[in-house]
Amino acid sequence: MVPLFLGALALGGLLAAMGAFSRADVATLKSLGVWILGLAGLSLAALLLLTGREPAGLGILALTGTLAWNWLPERVRRAASRRGRATMPPRRGSGMTRAEAYDVLGLQPGASEQAIREAHRRLMRAAHPDAGGSAWLAARINQARDVLLA
């Protein structure tokens, strides 16, 4: 009876995992594959080192380290783009006055912080380079927001 219960439990877990994989995006699946390969490589390297096969263990460890090294910067970039990068404060001598910043965002002087953020978001949807907009215009919109929120 116990093996039947454990088999049913394993089957349910497998079906649940398949459902989760069908909804996952490619980046998540790639990340999972890298984690699995990394953990398998570390486990294999540890086994080889413990059984006295140091050259092979060090080779596997070097390959696993290279995999982790190549994966880490991509993961950091993806996480930063998801949560939104912190913006740099406006540079000294940037050349944009508060009046120009209000003009760029299409706001009246004295607009609230919420109005500034909404105008920035609305304009960036159309002007962002990923949406086919201009990198220069997106930079000006960001600069205007930074000047007004500083």
CYANA upper distance limits for C-alpha pairs under 8 A (distance plus 0.5 A):
  1 MET  CA      5 PHE  CA      6.80
  2 VAL  CA      6 LEU  CA      6.63
  3 PRO  CA      7 GLY  CA      6.49
  4 LEU  CA      8 ALA  CA      6.67
  5 PHE  CA      9 LEU  CA      6.61
  6 LEU  CA     10 ALA  CA      6.59
  7 GLY  CA     11 LEU  CA      6.58
  8 ALA  CA     12 GLY  CA      6.60
  9 LEU  CA     13 GLY  CA      6.70
 10 ALA  CA     14 LEU  CA      6.61
 11 LEU  CA     15 LEU  CA      6.68
 12 GLY  CA     16 ALA  CA      6.63
 13 GLY  CA     17 ALA  CA      6.61
 14 LEU  CA     18 MET  CA      6.68
 15 LEU  CA     19 GLY  CA      6.76
 16 ALA  CA     20 ALA  CA      6.79
 17 ALA  CA     21 PHE  CA      6.64
 18 MET  CA     22 SER  CA      6.71
 19 GLY  CA     23 ARG  CA      7.22
 20 ALA  CA     24 ALA  CA      6.77
 21 PHE  CA     29 LEU  CA      8.16
 24 ALA  CA     28 THR  CA      6.82
 24 ALA  CA     29 LEU  CA      7.26
 25 ASP  CA     29 LEU  CA      7.01
 26 VAL  CA     30 LYS  CA      6.54
 27 ALA  CA     31 SER  CA      6.58
 28 THR  CA     32 LEU  CA      6.67
 29 LEU  CA     33 GLY  CA      6.65
 30 LYS  CA     34 VAL  CA      6.73
 31 SER  CA     35 TRP  CA      6.75
 32 LEU  CA     36 ILE  CA      6.71
 33 GLY  CA     37 LEU  CA      6.62
 34 VAL  CA     38 GLY  CA      6.42
 34 VAL  CA     67 LEU  CA      8.27
 34 VAL  CA     68 ALA  CA      8.48
 34 VAL  CA     71 TRP  CA      8.14
 35 TRP  CA     39 LEU  CA      6.56
 36 ILE  CA     40 ALA  CA      6.52
 37 LEU  CA     41 GLY  CA      6.46
 37 LEU  CA     64 THR  CA      8.42
 38 GLY  CA     42 LEU  CA      6.67
 38 GLY  CA     64 THR  CA      6.30
 38 GLY  CA     67 LEU  CA      7.74
 38 GLY  CA     68 ALA  CA      7.51
 39 LEU  CA     43 SER  CA      6.56
 40 ALA  CA     44 LEU  CA      6.57
 41 GLY  CA     45 ALA  CA      6.54
 41 GLY  CA     60 ILE  CA      6.85
 41 GLY  CA     61 LEU  CA      7.35
 41 GLY  CA     63 LEU  CA      8.48
 41 GLY  CA     64 THR  CA      6.17
 42 LEU  CA     46 ALA  CA      6.59
 42 LEU  CA     60 ILE  CA      8.18
 42 LEU  CA     61 LEU  CA      6.93
 42 LEU  CA     64 THR  CA      7.33
 43 SER  CA     47 LEU  CA      6.69
 44 LEU  CA     48 LEU  CA      6.65
 44 LEU  CA     57 GLY  CA      7.78
 44 LEU  CA     60 ILE  CA      7.86
 45 ALA  CA     49 LEU  CA      6.56
 45 ALA  CA     56 ALA  CA      8.09
 45 ALA  CA     57 GLY  CA      4.81
 45 ALA  CA     58 LEU  CA      7.23
 45 ALA  CA     60 ILE  CA      6.04
 45 ALA  CA     61 LEU  CA      6.11
 46 ALA  CA     50 LEU  CA      6.55
 46 ALA  CA     57 GLY  CA      7.30
 47 LEU  CA     51 THR  CA      6.67
 47 LEU  CA     57 GLY  CA      8.11
 48 LEU  CA     52 GLY  CA      6.92
 48 LEU  CA     53 ARG  CA      5.58
 48 LEU  CA     54 GLU  CA      6.98
 48 LEU  CA     56 ALA  CA      7.20
 48 LEU  CA     57 GLY  CA      5.33
 49 LEU  CA     53 ARG  CA      5.97
 49 LEU  CA     54 GLU  CA      5.46
 49 LEU  CA     56 ALA  CA      8.45
 49 LEU  CA     57 GLY  CA      5.70
 49 LEU  CA     58 LEU  CA      8.11
 53 ARG  CA     57 GLY  CA      6.65
 54 GLU  CA     58 LEU  CA      6.42
 55 PRO  CA     59 GLY  CA      6.65
 56 ALA  CA     60 ILE  CA      6.74
 57 GLY  CA     61 LEU  CA      6.58
 58 LEU  CA     62 ALA  CA      6.57
 59 GLY  CA     63 LEU  CA      6.82
 60 ILE  CA     64 THR  CA      6.60
 61 LEU  CA     65 GLY  CA      6.51
 62 ALA  CA     66 THR  CA      6.72
 63 LEU  CA     67 LEU  CA      6.82
 64 THR  CA     68 ALA  CA      6.78
 65 GLY  CA     69 TRP  CA      6.51
 66 THR  CA     70 ASN  CA      6.68
 67 LEU  CA     71 TRP  CA      6.66
 68 ALA  CA     72 LEU  CA      6.44
 69 TRP  CA     73 PRO  CA      7.90
 70 ASN  CA     74 GLU  CA      7.92
 71 TRP  CA     75 ARG  CA      6.82
 72 LEU  CA     76 VAL  CA      6.69
 73 PRO  CA     77 ARG  CA      6.66
 74 GLU  CA     78 ARG  CA      6.63
 75 ARG  CA     79 ALA  CA      6.65
 76 VAL  CA     80 ALA  CA      6.64
 77 ARG  CA     81 SER  CA      6.69
 78 ARG  CA     82 ARG  CA      6.77
 79 ALA  CA     83 ARG  CA      6.97
 80 ALA  CA     84 GLY  CA      6.37
 80 ALA  CA     85 ARG  CA      6.24
 81 SER  CA     85 ARG  CA      6.88
 87 THR  CA    146 ASP  CA      8.07
 88 MET  CA    146 ASP  CA      8.27
 89 PRO  CA    146 ASP  CA      6.65
 89 PRO  CA    147 VAL  CA      8.28
 89 PRO  CA    150 ALA  CA      7.58
 90 PRO  CA     94 SER  CA      7.26
 90 PRO  CA    143 GLN  CA      6.99
 90 PRO  CA    146 ASP  CA      6.39
 90 PRO  CA    147 VAL  CA      6.58
 90 PRO  CA    150 ALA  CA      8.34
 96 MET  CA    100 GLU  CA      6.46
 96 MET  CA    101 ALA  CA      7.01
 96 MET  CA    143 GLN  CA      8.37
 96 MET  CA    144 ALA  CA      7.86
 96 MET  CA    147 VAL  CA      8.11
 97 THR  CA    101 ALA  CA      6.70
 97 THR  CA    147 VAL  CA      8.11
 98 ARG  CA    102 TYR  CA      6.73
 98 ARG  CA    144 ALA  CA      8.22
 98 ARG  CA    147 VAL  CA      6.98
 98 ARG  CA    148 LEU  CA      6.85
 99 ALA  CA    103 ASP  CA      6.84
 99 ALA  CA    109 PRO  CA      7.66
100 GLU  CA    104 VAL  CA      6.64
100 GLU  CA    144 ALA  CA      8.10
101 ALA  CA    105 LEU  CA      6.83
101 ALA  CA    141 ILE  CA      8.47
101 ALA  CA    143 GLN  CA      8.16
101 ALA  CA    144 ALA  CA      4.76
101 ALA  CA    145 ARG  CA      7.57
101 ALA  CA    147 VAL  CA      7.28
101 ALA  CA    148 LEU  CA      7.30
102 TYR  CA    106 GLY  CA      6.37
102 TYR  CA    107 LEU  CA      5.54
102 TYR  CA    108 GLN  CA      6.80
102 TYR  CA    109 PRO  CA      6.78
102 TYR  CA    144 ALA  CA      7.66
102 TYR  CA    148 LEU  CA      8.23
103 ASP  CA    107 LEU  CA      6.76
103 ASP  CA    108 GLN  CA      8.32
104 VAL  CA    140 ARG  CA      7.99
104 VAL  CA    141 ILE  CA      6.98
104 VAL  CA    144 ALA  CA      7.10
105 LEU  CA    116 ILE  CA      7.95
105 LEU  CA    119 ALA  CA      6.51
105 LEU  CA    120 HIS  CA      7.00
105 LEU  CA    123 LEU  CA      7.99
105 LEU  CA    141 ILE  CA      7.21
105 LEU  CA    144 ALA  CA      7.46
105 LEU  CA    145 ARG  CA      8.24
106 GLY  CA    119 ALA  CA      8.04
107 LEU  CA    111 ALA  CA      7.12
107 LEU  CA    116 ILE  CA      8.10
107 LEU  CA    119 ALA  CA      8.29
111 ALA  CA    115 ALA  CA      6.61
111 ALA  CA    116 ILE  CA      7.14
112 SER  CA    116 ILE  CA      6.80
113 GLU  CA    117 ARG  CA      6.72
113 GLU  CA    149 LEU  CA      7.44
114 GLN  CA    118 GLU  CA      6.63
115 ALA  CA    119 ALA  CA      6.56
116 ILE  CA    120 HIS  CA      6.60
116 ILE  CA    145 ARG  CA      7.27
116 ILE  CA    148 LEU  CA      8.17
116 ILE  CA    149 LEU  CA      8.49
117 ARG  CA    121 ARG  CA      6.63
117 ARG  CA    145 ARG  CA      7.87
118 GLU  CA    122 ARG  CA      6.58
119 ALA  CA    123 LEU  CA      6.59
120 HIS  CA    124 MET  CA      6.49
120 HIS  CA    141 ILE  CA      7.11
120 HIS  CA    142 ASN  CA      7.87
120 HIS  CA    145 ARG  CA      7.08
121 ARG  CA    125 ARG  CA      6.81
122 ARG  CA    126 ALA  CA      7.75
123 LEU  CA    127 ALA  CA      6.57
123 LEU  CA    141 ILE  CA      7.97
124 MET  CA    128 HIS  CA      5.66
124 MET  CA    138 ALA  CA      6.91
124 MET  CA    141 ILE  CA      7.78
125 ARG  CA    131 ALA  CA      7.64
126 ALA  CA    131 ALA  CA      7.00
126 ALA  CA    132 GLY  CA      8.29
126 ALA  CA    133 GLY  CA      6.81
127 ALA  CA    131 ALA  CA      7.44
127 ALA  CA    132 GLY  CA      7.71
127 ALA  CA    133 GLY  CA      4.69
127 ALA  CA    134 SER  CA      6.33
127 ALA  CA    135 ALA  CA      8.15
127 ALA  CA    137 LEU  CA      6.94
127 ALA  CA    138 ALA  CA      6.04
128 HIS  CA    132 GLY  CA      7.17
128 HIS  CA    133 GLY  CA      5.41
128 HIS  CA    134 SER  CA      6.98
128 HIS  CA    135 ALA  CA      7.23
128 HIS  CA    138 ALA  CA      6.04
129 PRO  CA    133 GLY  CA      4.91
129 PRO  CA    134 SER  CA      5.89
129 PRO  CA    135 ALA  CA      5.85
129 PRO  CA    138 ALA  CA      7.78
133 GLY  CA    137 LEU  CA      8.17
133 GLY  CA    138 ALA  CA      8.06
134 SER  CA    138 ALA  CA      6.69
135 ALA  CA    139 ALA  CA      6.62
136 TRP  CA    140 ARG  CA      6.80
137 LEU  CA    141 ILE  CA      6.71
138 ALA  CA    142 ASN  CA      6.69
139 ALA  CA    143 GLN  CA      6.51
140 ARG  CA    144 ALA  CA      6.55
141 ILE  CA    145 ARG  CA      6.80
142 ASN  CA    146 ASP  CA      6.68
143 GLN  CA    147 VAL  CA      6.61
144 ALA  CA    148 LEU  CA      6.75
145 ARG  CA    149 LEU  CA      6.52
146 ASP  CA    150 ALA  CA      6.31
